[in-house]
Amino acid sequence: MFNTHDVRLMAELLSVVDSLESRVHQLIKQLEQLQQENALLQKELDSLEEKQKEKSEVAEEWQEKYQALKMANSMLGSNTNKTEAKLKINTLIRELDDCIAQLSA
């Protein structure tokens, strides 16, 4: 029925199949670990992006406060920023005029 060559060939094929099956299981396990690690890294990235956004907002608030302080100092008589203050006031007046014109229309 089966000769020794056939038996040996079948044994080798079974060995190859077992080896492939083992390797597939290892790869699946590795894939699952990498997916978990990826999920953790994504959470960390989201957290860091949120912190970055918050810090940018804080920096923007401080920039606005700094500009307001510069403006206040110039209005209090500081000669260094008087021109800037006048320009800002003129810009605000033009913006108000535009708003009034739009409301009147």
Order of alpha helices (4+ residues) and beta strands (2+ residues): alpha-alpha
